[in-house]
Amino acid sequence: MIEKKKYLKSRPVCKVKFTLPSKEAKNAKKIFIVGDFNAWDKKATPLKKLKNGSYSVILELPVGKDYQFRFFLDEKRWINDSAADDYAPSPYAGIENSVVSV
């Protein structure tokens, strides 16, 4: 889920904290966030497991744009952010991507 957005005054970027709660992670061992911001590279942006069992990562995203993304669990399961700013159709029939607007 998009947990927090912090706009920097010194640069035109926004620090966005993405968190996947443990109940949504469902005992996954490896979780990545994949989207426009990392050219949909399935291994580029891992989330770190926290003590409470959730996973999290903070990304700096240039402002003034919408970014599509999804979470990729254990190299086999895709899930959307249940608290995304919006959802957009993907190139695959019947599947939507999560959207974060900064």
C-alpha positions in Angstrom: 0.0 0.0 0.0 1.1 3.5 -0.6 1.8 4.4 3.0 3.3 7.8 2.8 4.3 10.5 0.4 6.9 13.2 1.2 7.6 16.0 -1.3 11.1 17.4 -1.1 11.5 21.2 -1.2 15.1 20.9 -2.5 14.3 18.8 -5.6 11.3 18.0 -7.7 10.9 14.5 -6.3 8.6 12.7 -3.9 9.7 10.0 -1.5 7.0 7.4 -1.6 6.9 4.6 1.0 5.3 1.4 -0.3 4.3 -1.2 2.2 2.9 -4.7 1.8 1.2 -5.9 5.0 2.0 -9.4 6.2 -1.5 -10.6 5.6 -1.2 -9.7 1.9 2.4 -11.1 1.6 1.1 -14.5 2.7 4.4 -16.0 3.8 6.2 -14.8 0.6 10.0 -15.0 0.8 10.9 -12.4 -1.8 8.8 -9.4 -2.8 9.7 -6.8 -5.4 7.9 -3.7 -6.6 7.8 -3.6 -10.4 6.6 -0.7 -12.5 7.1 2.3 -14.8 9.8 3.7 -12.4 12.1 0.7 -12.9 11.2 -0.3 -16.5 9.2 -3.3 -15.2 12.3 -5.1 -14.1 11.2 -7.9 -11.9 14.4 -7.9 -9.8 15.3 -4.2 -9.6 13.5 -3.1 -6.5 13.2 -5.5 -3.6 11.1 -4.8 -0.5 12.7 -5.2 2.9 11.0 -7.4 5.5 10.2 -5.6 8.7 10.0 -7.0 12.2 6.2 -6.9 12.1 6.2 -9.2 9.1 5.3 -6.6 6.5 7.5 -5.5 3.6 8.5 -2.0 2.7 10.6 0.2 0.3 11.0 3.9 -0.2 11.3 5.2 -3.7 12.2 8.7 -4.9 9.9 9.5 -7.9 10.0 12.6 -10.1 6.9 14.7 -9.5 4.1 15.5 -11.9 3.5 12.0 -13.2 1.4 8.9 -12.6 3.3 5.6 -12.3 1.8 2.2 -12.8 3.1 -0.7 -10.7 2.4 -4.1 -9.1 4.0 -6.2 -6.4 5.7 -9.4 -7.5 5.9 -12.2 -4.9 8.3 -15.2 -5.0 8.8 -14.8 -8.7 5.3 -16.2 -9.5 2.5 -14.1 -8.1 1.4 -10.6 -9.0 -0.8 -8.5 -6.7 -2.0 -4.9 -6.8 -1.8 -2.3 -4.1 -5.1 -2.3 -2.2 -4.6 1.4 -1.4 -3.4 2.7 -4.7 -4.3 6.2 -5.9 -5.9 4.7 -9.0 -5.9 1.6 -11.2 -5.2 1.4 -15.0 -5.7 -1.3 -17.6 -2.6 -3.3 -18.3 -1.7 -4.7 -21.7 -3.0 -8.1 -20.5 -6.7 -8.7 -20.8 -8.7 -8.4 -17.6 -5.7 -7.2 -15.5 -5.2 -3.8 -14.0 -2.1 -2.1 -12.6 -1.9 0.0 -9.5 -1.2 3.7 -10.0 0.6 6.1 -7.7 0.3 9.8 -8.6 3.1 12.2 -7.4 
